[in-house]
Amino acid sequence: MLLTGILLSVCLTILIGLPIAPALALVAIGTMLVTSGPDLLVVFIQRAYAATTSFPLLAIPFFILAGNLMNVGGTTERIFDVARLMVGRVRGGLAQVNVLSSMIFAGMSGSAVADAAGLGVVEIRAMTRHGYQPEYAATITAVSSTIGPIIPPSIPFVIFGSLANVSVGALFLAGIVPGLLIGFGLMVAIAIAARRRNLPRSEGFQSRAVVLRTLVRAAPALALPPLILWAIFGGVATPTEASVLAAAYAFVLGRFVYGELSLRDIERILWDTGRQTTQVLFIIAMAAPFGWVMVQQQVPNAILQALLSLSREPWVILLLVNIALLVLGMFLETIAIMILAYPILAPVMAAIGVDPIHFGVILVLNMMIGLVTPPVGLCLYVVAGIARVPVAAIVRELTPYLLALLVVLGVVTYVPALSTWLPKAFGLGVIR
């Protein structure tokens, strides 16, 4: 009865429009008062504080700062220019460039929203200038932005590593192949649509001088992803320290190399970074006591027993878990899903023998699909604002690209080696 009340209270508070963090806090406080009285409220404060003091979480503000610095400092334009040289000459070439640009930028920012908001401005403007419909340009930008937190670095992987006490470096490695698969899947979907929709062709081959000039201008920006990976996996820096390195490198690029970052921009960037970091950490803080309440009320055990009563086949349980996460992604903010789902689903995954690193990749993939599924897909609203088109117009274009994302999710879910072989090859264990 209490379990039903907790779940109904969460649904009710969200349906009436209360933001997710206060909603979780109110339900946690209410449950503590009902079950043990006001004495238990001290646990609320302890759990909220402890959730935000994990060392790996220090990487979040710096990766956010790096993404903001690159978006303002001219890095995104150089990335787009290089991607255009590589795949921009075929029918639907700029749509392919959009995806490839996101794959490159993913190795720098670790945030889907940073990709959609920063690189998306360049991508949508270029595509509409070359004859693409604004709603189609916005759709490709939204779905390609989901690659950002899969290919390392990744803010969601940092959060999952803190929650699950697994190696953030291992999670970064685990995301490389799935991230490349997402990019490949989207590019195949675009290629299939190119002839059917008669997508525009881009410009022809560029002269050797233009190619050389573009590569030289972009070289400092393209050096950042290998620099981050070398620092982490070469033993030079932890993922948290690498995030500071990324932010410093992005500042040097924008201010001294490209000269597009002014001191006035720095003030605005720092303010935006502080606001975005506060939003993320507030959700983490408020979700922690709620997760503790769920564990105390044995919700994970109840869900585990319910799933095992339906089937003991791991593939069936994984299918049900994916469906549940996809449905949650339609209505809840992604970080809240992760923090809520982990304590509930971790025992389920352990019971069916799923590696924690593999589980982290599955969870983050589901979250990224949630960013482009209505009615609450955040990236849809970001690109709709950039392209100045209704969200409904973007949703009408989504189907083939959502199918591509779902196919990749299925492959990654049922072929664990795609996520685990790189971490094992580098000898990275589970414990951080």
Helices and strands as residue ranges (DSSP letters): H 2-15, H 20-36, G 38-40, H 41-51, G 55-58, H 59-72, H 75-87, H 93-109, H 112-114, I 115-119, H 120-129, H 134-145, H 155-164, H 168-174, H 176-197, H 208-222, H 224-233, H 239-252, I 253-257, H 263-296, H 299-310, H 314-329, H 334-351, H 356-370, H 378-387, H 391-397, H 399-414, H 417-425
